[in-house]
Amino acid sequence: MISGSMPASERETVSDAGVVNSTTASPLARFPHLARARVALVHDYLFEAGGAEYVAGVLCQLFPDAPLYTSIVDPRTLAPAFTGHELRTSFMQRITHQKRFAKALLPLYPFAFRRFDFSAYDLIVSSSSGFAKDVRVPPGVTHVCYCHTPAHFIWDLNTYARSHASRGLPLDLLVAPLLPALRAWDRATAQSVAAFVANSAHTRSRIATVYGRDATVIYPPIELSAWHTSSERDDYFLVVSRLLPYKRVDLAVRACTALGLPLRVVGAGPDRERLQAIAGPTVVFEGRVATEVLRQRYARCQAFILPGAEDLGLTALEAQAAGRPVIALRAGGALETVREGTTGAFFDAPEPEALAEILRTFDSTAFDPAVIRAHAASFDVGVFSERLLALLDGVLAARTTNGTERGYARHAGQAERIW
């Protein structure tokens, strides 16, 4: 269910929409402060399907009665996790719901999120790699931000613009004049976040550098039971990725082409035409595939290749859940999800030659699928849920004030930093 944002006068009829009831069947039953809190969820946008959207979907499952506020929803790309969940969109939904147009509306996003009214809630949980964390926090309301990364297009514009190059107006020309104001805005609004949660130690470091704030690392989840191992092995290497320049799929394509090794590339995106132009006959582009096909691709590959520097890289964890080793660039979140020599191997430079050197002698039989899958189990959705719910309950407990009607502080001014 998708609805536009509601003015306060209309919100009286839905003031209990975010209440999560504590019952014996509820995962919140062991978290008393969280169980009785009125919760609102916030996410940047829902017009693509990536790791951040998967996390937002898990939040919706944890808080089924909490509405999810977002800037724009594209119903055509909406994941099943959001089906039936109450989605409240901003005024931007009336302008467009297509990603190719939505990015041109960059200056409007801060205003879209600041216009949402959260006065009826006790807790805001935002899932953000852009502007979702920049919501207006009413006095006494607690805001916890699950940060996938401080916005790359604000804090690393040159690299971001080069890696997202397209035929349209260059992103750096669009954003550069706004950069000083966007950075000041982003840094200032970060101070109204009571607690930051980072998706990796890599992101935690960026949060400290950009916002001057500490963060608790809780890795994003995979659903271990969704992936299976196989006793059968095929000869191909595998990439699963959106086909965008910054994903560096070209490194895998060039390396496998040079060595004549079979490579399957699963995923779609605007970089496909360029990648096909540099690919040799051993490289197959499969586009988007059904989940069951993807399970088989993971389980039967020689190894999964993660060629770019990711803030975390959920696909590498999915491959490990299927018992397959990962060959990753020695950078970013892969340093936290891949155990060298046990669940995979690293190449040291973002160059096809460096990757080819690893591929030339790679022996997948040296890795034990059971050991790899056991490592992936530590990232299961159950582990994520337990840690996140405990953290949220702890934040609320720390902000509890005796004598208030709902048990939560109603202090004026910015939310204090307590985590």
N, C-alpha and C positions, 0 to 999 in steps of 0.2 A: 504494500500500500504506500503510495507516494502522495505527499501533500505539501503544499507551500508552507512557509513559516507562518505562524499564527501570531497576531497581536495579543497583548496581555488580556484584553477584554474577552477574547474568544477562548483563551487558555483555561478559564475557570471550568469549562466543561470537560477538560481533559487533564486536570491537574494531577490525577492519580495515574496517568499513563506510564510514568516511569517508576512506579512502586514495584519493588521486588519482594514478594511475600516469602517469609521464612517458613518452610515446611520441612518435614522429615525427608521428603523426596528432593528438596532443593539443595544444590551444591553450596548454597549460601548459608545453610543452617548452622554451620560451625563458625560463621563470621557474623557475630551479632550486630556490630555497628553497620556493616555493609548490608545485612539482610533487611534492616528497617530504613535504609536510606532511599531517597527518591533520586534515581539515576538518569542522566542523559548521556548519550554517546554522540561523538562528533568525529567526522572523517572528512578529509580534504574534498574528494569528489568520487563519483562512481561512474566513470566512463571508460575504464579499462580493467583488466583482470591481472593483477600482480600480487606480489607478496604482501604489500600493505593492505590490499583489499581482502586478502585471505585473513589477515589478523583482524580486520574490522568485522568480518563475518563470524569469527570465533567470539568476539565481544558480543555480537548480537545473540549468539547462542547462550552465552553466559548470563546475559541480561535480556531475556526475551520480551520483557514488558517495557524496556527502556527505549524510547524513540531514538533513532539515529538522525542527527542533523548533518546535512552536507550541502555543498554549493550546488552541484549539478548531478543528476542521475540520467544515464542513458539506458533505458529499459532493454535495449537490444543486447547489451553486454553484461547485464546484471547476473551475478552468480546465484546459484540456487540457495546459498546461505542467507540471502536477503529476501527470498520469497516469503511474503506474508508478514514481514517485519515492517513496522511503521517507519517510513522514511520521510523526513521533513526537509524540503529543499528551500533554497534561497530564491530571491528575485531573479537570479541568473538563469534559473530553469525556464523562465518565460522568454529568455533571449535565445538560448540554444541548449541542446543536450548532446551535441556532437563534439568529440574531442578536438577535431581539426579546427573548429571555430572557437572552442572554449579557451584554448591557450592564448588566443588573441585578446581575451578579456582580462588579462593579468591584473591591470590596475583595479579591477572591481572586486577581486577576491577578499581583500582585507575588509571592505565595507560589507560584503555579504555576511561574513562571519560575525562581525561586530553588531549586526542588526538582530541576531538571534537573542531571544529573551530566555534566560535560564533562572529567573527568580523563583520558579516553582520547584526547584530541585535542591538537593543537598550535595550531590556529587556530579561533577562533569568528568567524563573519561574521554579524552581526545586521542585519536590515532592520526599522527601528523608527520608529513614530510614537506609541508608547505605552510598553509595558513590556518589549518584547523585548530592549532593551539592558540591562535590569536583572538579567541572569543572574549567577550566582555564577561567578567566574573563578578556577579553581584556580591555585596558584602556578606560574609559568612559562608558562602558557597565554596566548596573545596574543588579544585581543578587538578587532576592528575593527567599528565601527558605521556602517552606511549609514543616516543619519538623514533621514527624510522631513520631519520637524519635531519639535521638542520638544512633548510632548503638549499639545494645545490645551485639553483638559478639565482639565488641572492648572494651566497657566500663563496661560490666558485664559478662565477658567471662565464669566464673565458673558456674553461674546460667544458662546462655544461653546454655552452652554445656550439662549440666545435663538435661535440659528440651527438648533439641533436640537430645537426644541420639538415635543412629541408629545402624544398623549392620555394617556400613562402618567404615572407619578410624575415631576415635574419634575427634570431632571438636577441642577440646582444644589442642590436640597434633598437629593439623594442624596449628592452629592460634597462639598458645602461643609463638613460637620463633619470630613471626612477630609483636607481640603486641606493644613493645616500638615504633617501627617505624610507625605502623598504628596509634597509638594514637597521636604521634607527627604530623603526616601528617593530620589527621582528625582535630586536633585543629588548625593547621596553616591555612588550607584551609577555615576554618570557618570564618576567618577574612576577606576574600574577599566577604563575603555575606553582602550586604547593609542592608538588613532587614530580620529578622527571623519571621516566623509565626508558632506558636505552635498549635497542634491539641487539647491541653488541658492545664489546669494549671499544671497538673502533668508533662507533657512534658516541659512546660515552665521552671519549676524548674530544670529539668535535663539539659536543654540547658544552664541555668545560671551556674550550677555546672561544667559542662564539658567544655563549650566553653567560659565562662565568658561573655556571651551576654544576653541581654534582648530580649524578644519576645512578640509579640501581639498574644493573643489567639483568634483563629477563629475555632470554632468546625467544624469537617467534616460533610458533609450533608447527610441527608436521603431524599428520595423523598416521602413526606407524602402521595401524591395521589396514590402511588403504593400499599399502605397497607390499609386494611379496617377492621372495627370492625364487630362483629357478636353477635346476640342475643342468639345464641346457645353456650353452653359450654360443653366440654367433660371433662373427669376426669384426663387427663394426664398432667404432667409437661413436659417442653420442653427445650432442649439444641440444639442450632444451632452453629456449630463450625467446623473448621478444626480439625481433630483428631490427635493432636500433644501433647506430654507429658506436655508442659508448659501451655496448655490451661486448664489443671486440670479437664477435663471432668470426670476423675475417682472419684472426690469428689461427683458429682451428681449421678454417677452410684452406688457407694457404699452406699450413703445415701438412695436412693430410693429402692435399693435392701434390705437394712436392715429393712426398714419400710414397704416393700411390696407395694410401691406406683408406679403407672404407670409412666414411663418415656419414651419419644420418643427422640432419638438422631438423628438429621439431620446433615449430613456432612460425609466426607471421609478423610482418612489419614492413615499414617503408624501405628498409635497407636490403630487402630480398633481391631486387634487381641487380644491385651492385655486387652482392655476394655471388649470385649466379654467374656473373660475368667473369669472376676470377676463379671459379671452381672448375676442377677437372672432373673426369668421368667417374671417379670413385666417390664423389660427394652427391648425396641425395637430399633434396629439400622436400620435406613432407608436409609443410604447413601445419595448421592445427589438426590434432588427431583426437579421437575419442579417448576417454580415460582408460578404458581397458587396453587399447593399443599402447598408450603411454606406459602403462604398467609393464607390458611385455618388453617395450623398448628399454626401459630401465633395467629390468631383471636379466636381460640376455646380452647386454652390451659388454665389450671388453672393459671399457672404463667410460666414465662420464667426464667431459671436459668443461671446466669453468674458466673461460679465457679472459674475462674482464675482472676488474676490481669492484666487488660488490660490498654494500654496507653489511650484508650478511650472506645472502645467497641460499634461498630455500630449496632451489632445484638440486643443489649439491647434497643437501640433507635427504631429499626424496630418493636420490640415487643410492645413498648409503642405506636408507631404509629397505631398499631392494637388494642390499648386500653387495653392491658394486663399488669398486674403488673410484676415487675422484682424482683427476689431474687438474690442478688449479694454479692460477697465477699467485705467486707468493705476495699477497697484498690483501688488505681489507678484511672482511668477515671470514674469508676462507681460512685464515690463520687460526680462527677459533672453532671452526666446524670440521676441519680435516686434520687428522693425526698422521703426520708424515711417517711413512714406512708401515703404518698399521691400517689406515683407512684410505690412503692415497699418497700422491706425490705432488711436488711443486716444481714449477719452472720459474726462473728468477727475473725475467725481463719480459715486457709486453711486446715481444718480437716473435714472428713465426719460427725463426731459427731456434730460439730458446725452447719453444714448445716441441719442435721437431726433434730436438736432441733427446728429450724425455721419451717421446713416442717411439723413437727408433729402437730403444732397448726395453720398452715397458713390458713387464711380464705380469699379466693379471692373475695368474695362478699362484703368485706369491702372496696373495691377500686372501684371508679367510672370510667368506661371506657372513658367517655367524658372528664373528667379532665385529665386522663392519656394522651389521644390523644392531648389535647390542649397543654400540656407540650412538647410533641414531636414536635409540630408545630414550636417551636422556633428553631429547628435544621433543618428545611426544606431547600432544595437546593436553594430556592430563597433568604433566609436569608444569607446563605453562600456566594452566588454569589455577592450579594450587598455589603457585608462587604469586601470581598476579592478584588473586583474591585475598591472599594473606597480606600483601602489601597494601592494597586499598583499604582493608579493614584496619590495618595498623595506622595508616594516615588519618582515617576518620577518628580512631580512638585517641590519637594524639591531639586532635583538635576539639575533642568533646569538652563542653563546659557544663558544669552542674547547674541545674535550675532552668535550662532552656527547654522549651516545649517539646522539641524533637530531639534534644540531646546533642545538638551541634551548635558551634559558636556562630554568632552573628555580629562579628566585629566589623567596624567600618574600615575602609581603605583596602590596600592590596593584601592578598593572601600571603601569610608569612611562609617563609621557607622552613619546612620541618623535616625534610628527608635529605 
